[in-house]
Amino acid sequence: MFDLIMSLKKYEELEEELSKFYLWLSEIFLTDEEVSKFFSKLYIEEQQHKSMVLYQMRLIKTNPIHFRTISLDGCLVRKTLDYLKRFISQKNTLSLEEALKTSLLLEACTMESYFTNAFEEVSPEIAKLSRSMQKESQNHFDKIRNFMLKRGMEIPDLPESKIENKLLLEKELDNCFQNI
């Protein structure tokens, strides 16, 4: 089990890796200006998400007495991070469809919704910021989905974000990762 600060550090790492991923994609698709700009914008927004996580960490560190202690299982975040790092290290080139499908899956799996329920127990401030991050992740998911539709691509089947059973969600995510 992670403590709250360690959970947020993993979350910060995830947001950083997602931003690097989008920057990498913007460079891969430089010849398609629309695609490159699309991924560049996602990169900038992920950097903003990382700043939100850092803000949450500062709140907790400067006012620890105002926050309840909770334990979070970081397995899902670690799996997503591991997949993302492995994917980037193994790919030299990829199609736009593969890049967008992977992006869509990663946004579905960034675990904002998983953390939101746990963060509700910490404090109203942390819960509010977490809900805001969840909304931003949904916004990215929608942008990627709409971009795929605009380009005539099929949207892959993804697990429901509201799966309550952690083991079932992990299994569903593993299946998604294997199908890309």
N, C-alpha and C positions, 0 to 999 in steps of 0.2 A: 504494500500500500504506500502511496505517495503522501507526503504531507502537502498542505496547500501551496506553499512556495515552490516546492519541487514540481508539483503539478503545473503550476503556472510557468515554470522554467521550460518544461517540456512543451507546453503550449506555445511559448515564445519561439522555441526552436522550430516547431512545426510551421508557424507563420513565416519565419525566416526562410525555411526550406521551400515553402510554397512561393514566396516572393522570388527566390533564386530560380525556381522552376519556370515561372512566368517570364522572367528576364531572359533565361536561356531560350525559351520558345520564341520570344520576340526577336532574338538574334537569328535563330534558325530560319524564320520566315521573313527575313528582311526584304526578299524580292516581292512579297505580297504586302504592300503598304497597309492595307486595311487590317490584315491579320497581325502584322507586327505591332501596329498601334493598339489593337485590341489586347494583346498579351502585355504590352507595356503598361497599359492602364491597370490591368489586373495586378501587375507587379507593384505599382505605386500604392494601390489599395491594400495589398497584403502588408506592405510596410506600415501603413496606417493601423492595420489590425495588430501588428506586432507592438506598435506604440501603445495601443489600448491595453494589451497584456502587461506591458511594463508599468503602465499607470496603476493597474490593479495591484501589481507587486509592491509598488511604492506605497500605496494606501495601506496595505497590510503591514509592511515593515515599519512605517512611521506611527501607526496606531494599532498595534497588535491586540490591545485589550478590547477593541471594538469588534473583533472578529472571532466567531466561533471556530474551534478547531474541527476539521473534518478529515476523513481519509478518503482518498480517491484511488481507484484501481486504474493505473495508467496504461494498461495493456493495449487498449484500442488506439491510443495516441502513439504508442511505440510501434505498433503494427503499421500505422499509416506512415509514420516517419521512415521506418525501415523500407517500406515499399517505395516511397518517393526517392530515397537515396539510391536504392538498388536500381530503380527505373532509370534515373539520370545517368548513373555510372555505366549502364549496359547499352544505352542508346546513343548512337552517333547521328543517325538520321531517322526521321519518322514522318509519316504522312500527316497532313493537317487533320484528317479524321481521327487518327490515332492520338494525336496531341489533344484534340478537343474532348474525345471520350475519356482520356486519362484525366484531364482537367476537371471534367464533370464528376467523375468518380471521386477524385480527391476532395473536391468541394463538398460532396455528399458525406465524406468520411472524416472531415476535420474535427468532428466530435464537439462542435459548439453545443449542439442539443444535448449531448451526453453530459457535458459539464454543467449546463444551465441548471438542471435540477439539483445537483449537489451544491452549486454556488448559491442557490436560494437559501440554503441553511446558514451561510456565512454571514451575510449582511445585506440589507436592501441596496446599498451602493454597488456592491460586487454583483449582485443579481441583476441590477439594471444594466451595468456595463456588459455583463455576459449576454443578456438578451439582445443588446445592441450588436454584439459580435455575431450572434446567431443570425440576426436579421441581415447583416452584411454578408455572411456566408450564403444565405439563401439568395441574396441579390446576385452574388457571383454565379451561383448555380443557374439562376434564371438567365443571366446574361449569356453564359456559355451555351445553355440549352437553346436560347433564341438565335444565337449566332450559328449553331449547328443547323437549325431549321432553315435559316436564311440561306445557308449554303447547300441545302438539300440533303442533309445527312440524317441518318436514322439515330434516334435517341436510344442508348442501351438501357436494358432493364437494370434497375438499381434497388438495393434493399430499402424498405421503408425506414425513414429516419426515426420513427416512433417505436421501433422494436424495443420492448422492455427487457427481454431476456438477453443479457450480455453475451452469453455463449452463442446464442442464435445469431445475434448481430455480427459477432466475430466470424462465424462460419459464412454468413452471407457476404461479408466484406472480402474474405479470402476467395470466395467464388468469383466475385467481381474482379479482383486483382488478377486472377488467373485467366480471365476471359479477355484481357486487353492484350 
